[in-house]
């Protein structure tokens, strides 16, 4: 259904489509963000902050930005960069009040297109304005409005200020909104166009010279005479002056009193400064500036993170947030969650991953998430990958997460894969949902390790040699009693010695698999107590994170790796490639 046109007099500005080309670490990105809060998740160095920086640069209220070669893709400044957006804008921002007529584009589900007057059964079309900022090969910025006839006009700072962008960064960049700088939130709130010039006059009247010592006054007088002799400007004095890019008015900012002492808000804690800047922006209720919050958790306790997220969700402004905080992710119940993967792709997380979001929000804060079916798989794959990487996986932004079950892991993997994101999986083959699993495999390739049949235990234990059985049964501390008891119980033996168990059973490996997996009795009439007891057998073997890690150790200590390497090595190398590392030929 076509979107109906809106009254654009009081509408909050928002970005419908964002395009980034060759800006910093992003070669190309096309994104259709949500109108409300957009929370960007993912590991470090995947481009989340760069996306926010791009929006801030596009809508910067000043022209004072200084570029460096690091702002260009692969430092190739000769290629330039471009940040463009199709935006819904209120008419009162001044976009149509330029010297030359500015024409809107028509919005469609695929993005802006040439307007067709009175299309859609005579209903007026939904207008958007296309704007961009380009970094030239000469390290200059060009803000432009893109016209439907392929011409470009200047995108003035006055319009950008009226659109408004409030940035709460991870450093002192948000402090500008607490100072009387042109275009800042404080400047827009006070809305006194002559205040800055009046303050500059008053500041210039401060008698600095009167505070000089007599010797200093004589030296200044001698300097004035030397200036006169060389026909230079004379009648020298001292006053407060600004520097390049720094106005005297930038020294004027909000102060507050604490314990009877007046302190500038810029000197308070990072969390307090952020919340203060947000309140200044919110107080200017004639406009709804676009809000940019990088690392929302910085300086804030968990409860204040939740409060801030809830307040931003309730705001009519379009909001862009990055976070590495589980409490913030939990609080963003109605936000649009976007995952930025290690390849710089951005995809919206579907509602189907909500259970994983609650179970383990760290899944969506990693550079590469590996969804393991259960606790055993978490321990096993963490150990396996650690052996390949040789160090803590977290250094590469890899997070191994418990998917909850075979079916739930499938839901998470499909949800992330359908968003076009890099995600890995390590699961059993239970013989169910074969078609859906095959589609996931087609999408993920070697990043999905799913056994041809069965589980870890069924694919490792059968390869044990007779002389390795007792060593495999032994726990890390050398004790075998608990595991031998599970085997004896299944044979209804009082004697739990390995010799007695071996003598009473002609398929010791099958018996070990059944006990390690917690397989229920084959007899459907078996008592419920026995069924529950046998199911708990798996907990005495490998049904835990520590048990999975132990199983991986035994795989290598007992020399079983060659038997499963054809299945596991492609997965390991796919994970390595996903974080920019080369393949390995062997794992020890």
N, C-alpha and C positions, 0 to 999 in steps of 0.2 A: 504494500500500500504506500502510495506517495506521501511524503511528509507535507503537512500543511504549512503555509507561510505563517510567520509570527509577526506580532507587533514588535518592531525592533527599537522602539523608543527607550524602553527600560530594561531590555534583555541584558543579562550578564554576558560579557564576551567569553567565548570559548573556542578552542582549537578543535576543528573537526578532523583535519588531516595534517600530519606533520611529515615533512620529507627532509632528510639530512643526507648530504652528499659530500664525502671527502673531508669531514670535520673531525679532527683529532683521531681517535681510534675507530671511528665509524666510516666505513667506505660508502655504504648506502643503507638507508633505513626508510621504510614507509610505514606509517602508523596511523590508525584511526582511534584516538583515545576517547575515553568516555567523557560525558559532559560533567560528571561529578568528580569524585575522588578517584585518581589513578595511582595505585600503589605499585611501584616497580620493585620486584624481588629478583634475587639471583646472587651469585658469588661476587667476590671482589674483582675489579679490573675487567668487567664485561661491558661497560659502557653506560651504566645507569646514570651516574652523575653527569656524563657527557651529554646525555639527552636533556637533562635539566639545564645544563649550561647553554645548550643550543637554544632552548626556549627563552632563557633569560637574555641571551644576546640578541635574539630576534626582536624582543619587545623592550630592549633597554631604553630607559627614559633619557639617556644622554648619548652623545656621540664621542665620548672620551675613551672608549675601549682601545687598548693597545694590543696589537696582535704580535705573536711570535711564530717561528716556524713550527713549534709544537702544536699549533692550532690547525695545522694542515695534515691531511692523511699522509702518513709515512714521511712527513716533513717535506713533501713535494709542493712547495708554495707556488711553483709555476703553474700548477693545475687549478689553484684556487679552491674555495669551498662554497657551498650553498646550503642555507637553512631556509626552508619555505613552509608556509602554512596556509591552509584555507580556513578562514575564521568567520564565525558569526559575530557581528559587531553591532553595538548600539549606535544608532545614528548620531546621538549626542556626543560621540567620541571625536567627531570632527572629520571623519574619513571622507565624507562627501563635500566638505567645505574647502576644497583645494582650488588653486587657480585654474586648473584644468579639471574637467568633469571626470570623476572616478566611477566606473561602472562595475556593478556586481556580477559575479558569476552565478550560475544556477547549480544548486547542490543536488547531487544524486548519490545513490548508494555506493557508486564506484569513485566518487570524488567530484570536484568541480567540473562543470562543462559549460559550453557556450549557452547563454540563456535563450530560451524559446518563449517569446512573449505569449501569454495567455495559453500556455500549454496546460495539460492535465484538466481538461474539461472547463477551461476558462478560469481556473483558480490561479492566483498569482504564485509564481515560483518562490522557492526558498532561496534568498540571496546569501551569498558568502563573498568575502573579499579575500583575494590572494595576495599575500605579502611575502617578502623574502629579505634576507640579508646575505650578502656575498662577501667573502674575503678575497680580495684581489691578489694577483701575484706580487703587487707592490706593498702588501701588508696594510691595505686600507679596507675599511668597511663601507659597503654601499647598501643602504636600506632602501628598498624599492617596493612599489605597489605594482602588481602585474595586472594589466588590463586584458579584457577578453580579445582585443584585437592584436595581441602579442606585443604591445608596446609597454614601456615601463615608465612610471613616474616616481618621484621622490616620496619616500615614506617618512614624513617628518617626525622629529622627536616630540613635538607637541601632541600629535595623535597617539604616539606610543605612550606618552605620559597619561593621556586620558583613558587609554585602554587599561593601563595599570598592571604592574607585575610586582608582587611582594615576594622577595626571596629570603628564606630562612636557611642560610647555608651552614656548612660545617665549620666555618671560620668566622671572621669578623665582617663578611660581606653584608650580613643583614643589619649591621650597625648603621648603615647609611639611612635606613628607615627610621632611626631614632635621632637623626641629625637634620638640621635645616638645610638640606641639599636639594637643589632643584630637581623635582620629580620624585622625591622621597615620599614615603607614606606620611611622615610628619608634615612635610610641605603641603601635600594635598589636603591633609586634615585641617590645617590652619587656614588654608585658602586665602592668604593675604598676599596679593601680588606685589605690593610695594614694601613688604616687611624686610626683605633681604637688603634692598638698597638703603632703607632707613637705618637698619642695623649696621651696615657697612660704614655709613657716615658717622654714626655714634662711636663705633670701634676706632675709626680713624682719628677721632678727637681725643682719644686717651693720651694724656701728657706723659709720654715715655721719656722725653728729653729732660723733663723736670726731675726725674729720678736719678739723673747722672751725677757722678761726683764732679767736683770742680775741675780736676785734671782731665776728665773725659770730655767736659764741656769745652775746654780750651782746645783739645785735640780735634773735636768736631768743628770748631770755628776755624782752625788752621786748614782743615780739609776743605771747608767752604771757600776760603780764599784761593786755594790752589785750583778749585773748580772754576772760579770766576776768571782767573788768569788764563785758563785754557778754553774759555767760552763754553764751558759745560753748564748744564742746569745747576743752579745754585740756590742759596737760602735753604741749605740742608737742615733737615731735622730727622727725628726718629719717630716711627709710628708702626702700628701692626699692619703687616702686609701679607698677602697670600703668596703661594708659590705656584709653579706650573701644575695645573690640574687641581689646585686646592684653593677654594674660596675661603675668605675669612668667615663667611657664614657657616662653613662646615665645622667651625669650632663651636657653634651653638647647637646644643642638643638637650635632650631631656635629662633632668636630674631628679633624684629622689633622696629623701632623708632617712638615714638609718642610725639609730642611737644618737640622734642629735647632730649628725654629721651629714652635710650635703655631698652626695656622690653622683657622678654621671652614670646613667644606666649602662653606658658602654663598658664600665668597669665592673659590673656585677657578673654573676655567673652566666655561663653559656645558656643554660636552660632558661634563666630569668630573662636574658636578653631576647631569646627567641619568642617567648610568650609575650613579652612587652611589645615587640615589633608586630606580632600578630594582632594584639589588641589595638594598636595605633591604626593598623589597616582596617580592622573591623569597625572602628569608630567612624571612619569616613564612609558613612552609609549611603552616600549619593552614588557610589560606584562599587562594583564587585570585582576587584582586581584578580587576575590569575595568581594563584598561590603556588609557590615552589618551595618545597621543604626537603632539603637533602639530609639524609640520616636523621630522621625525626627523633631518634632516641638520644642524640647527643646532649649531654648535660641534664637529662630528665630522668627522674626515677620512674619505675614501671607504672605507678599509678598516674603520674603526670603524662606519661606517654599515652595511656589509654584516654585520659581526659582530652588531650590535644587532638587525637585521632577522631574522637566523637564530635568535638567542636568543628573540626574541618569537614566532617561528613555532613553536618547540619548546615554548613555554609552554602549560600547560593553560588559561590565562586567555583570555577573549575580548579581542581587541586592536583598537583603532581608531587608525589612523595616517594622517597627511597628509604629503605630501612633494612637493618640486619637484626631487628629485634623481634623475638617471638611474641612478647606482649602486644606490640604494635600490630602484628599480623592478626592476632586473636581479636583485637578491638575493631579491625577493619571489616566488620561483618557484611556491610552493604557496599563496600568499595569494589571497584573493578581491579582485580589482581592481575598483574602482568609479570611474566617471567622472562628475564633476559638471560639467554644461555651463553655458554663459553664462546659460541660463534658470533655473538652480537645480534642474534635474532631475538625478536620480541613477540610474544604470543600471549593471548588472554587465557588465564586458567579457567577451565569450565567448572560448573557447579558440582560436577561429579567428583572432584578432588577435595570437596569440603571436609570429608572425614579425615583425610590425610593431613589437611591443614590443621585440624584440631589435634590429631594424634602426634604429629611431628612437624611443626612449622619450619624446622630447620631444613626440611626437604626443599623448600622454596627459597632458601637463603644461600644456597650453595652455588658454586660455579657449575658443577655437574653433580646431579643427584643420581645415586644408584639405588633403585628400588629393589630390595631383597624381600623374598616372600615372607620370611619369618625370622625369629631370633637366631636360629641355627645358621641360616644363610647370611645374616648380617655379620656374625662372627667369622664365618668361613671366607666370605668374599673380602672382608676387611683385611684379614690375614694374607689372603692370596695377593691382593693388590699391593699391600705393604711390602711383600717380598719382591714384587716387580719394581716398585718405585724406590725402595730402599730407604724411605723416610716417611714421616707422618703425612697421610693423605690430605690432611687439612691444609697443608702448605700449597697444595694445588687446587684448593677449593672443592675437593671431592667430599661428598657426604653420603654415607651408606645408611639408608633408612629402612626401617621395618614397615613393609607394606600391609601387614595385618593378616593376610591370608592369600591364597592363590588367586581367588576371584577379586579380592580388593586390590591386590597388586596389579592385576590386569586393568582394572578401572583407572588407576592412577597412571599407569603407563600409556594407556590409550588416550587419556585426557591430555597428557603432556605432549605425546607424539602428534596428536591431531592438531595441536597448536603450532606444529613445525619446530619444536624445540628439541635440543639435545638432552636425552635422558637415557639412562642405562637400566637394565633389569636383570635379575638373577633369580630364577624360579624353577620349581619342579614341573613335571609333566604329569598331571593327574588324570589325563585322558578326557577332560571336560573342556567345553567352549573352544574346540579345536579351530573352528573358523575364525573366531575373534583373535585367538593367539597367533594364527598364521598372518592375519592382517597386521598385528603389532610387529611381528617379525619382519614382514615386508617393509614396514616403515623404519624400524630401528636397525635392521641388519645385524651385524655382529655385536652391537651394543646390547642386544637381548640374548642372554645365555639361558636357554631352556633345554633341559635334557631331552633326548629323543624318547626316553621313557623313564618314569620313576623319579627318584629324588637323590640327594647326595649319598645317603646310606646305601641305596640299592645300586648306585653306580661306582661305589668305592669298595665296599666290603667284599663283593665277590672276587676281587683281584688279590685278596690276601693269600699268601702261601701258608701252608700248615704251620711252619715254624714261627710265623708272625702273629698268629691268632691271640696268644696270651698277651703279647706286648700291645696289641691293638686294644684288647679289653681293659688293660690297666689304665687307671686314671692318672693324671699328671703327677700326683704324689706317690704313685706306685701301688696304691690299694686297688684291688679288683673285687672286693667283697660285694659291694652293692650291685655291680653289673652282673656278677656271677649269680647273685640271688635272683635277678630278673630272669635269667636263663633257666635256673633250677625251678622257679615257680611255673614257668611255662611247660616244663616237663613233669611237674608234680613230684619233684625230688626233694628229699630232706637234705641230702648231701649236695652242697653247692660247690664242691671242688671242680676244677676244670676237667680232671680225668673222669669223674663221674658223669658230668654233663656230656663230654665227648663220647663216652661209652653208651649213653642212653639215646643218642640222636645221630642219625646218619647224614644230616644236613646242618652242620653247625653254622655255616655262613647264613643260610636262610633263617635260622633261629636268631642269630645276632641281628640281622636286618629287622626282623619282626619286633624284637625287644627294643632296638634303638629307635624304631619308628613309632613305638607304642601301639602296635597293631592289635586290634581286639580279637578275642577268640573266634575261630571259624564257626563254632557251634552257635547258631542263633538262639539256642535255649540256655546258653550259659547265664549264670546269675549276674545281676546288675553289678554286684559288688566286685565280681571277678573282672567284668568289662572295665570298670573304673580303675581297678588296680593295674590291669595290664596297660591301659592307656597312660598311666603315670610312669610306666617303665621308661618311656622316652626321656623323661626329665633326669633320669639317672645316667643317661648316656650323653646325647649331644643336643637336646632340645633347650638350648640357652645360647646366649651370645658367647659365653666362655666355652661352651661345648662345641660350637661351630669353629671357634679359633683352634681348639684342641684337635678337631677332626682335620683341619688344614695342616697342622703340624705333623700329625701322623701320616698324612698323605706324602709328605716329603721325607720324613725320617725313615719311613719304611720303604721308600723307593717306589711308591705307587704312582707318582706323577706321570710317567710315560703312558700309562693306561688311559688317563683322562685328558692329557695335554691336547689332543686333537679337538676336544670339545671346549676346553677352558682357555687355551692360549689365544684364539681369535678374539674372545671377549676381552681379555686383558689388554691386548694391543689396540682394540677399538677404544677402550677407556683412555689409554695413553694418548692416542691420536686426538681424542676429544679435548685434551688439555694441552695440546701442542708438543707432545713428546713422540719420539720415534719408536718403532716396534722393537721387541726383544725376541730372541730366538729360544731362550730357555729361562726357567725360573728355578731358583734353588731354595 
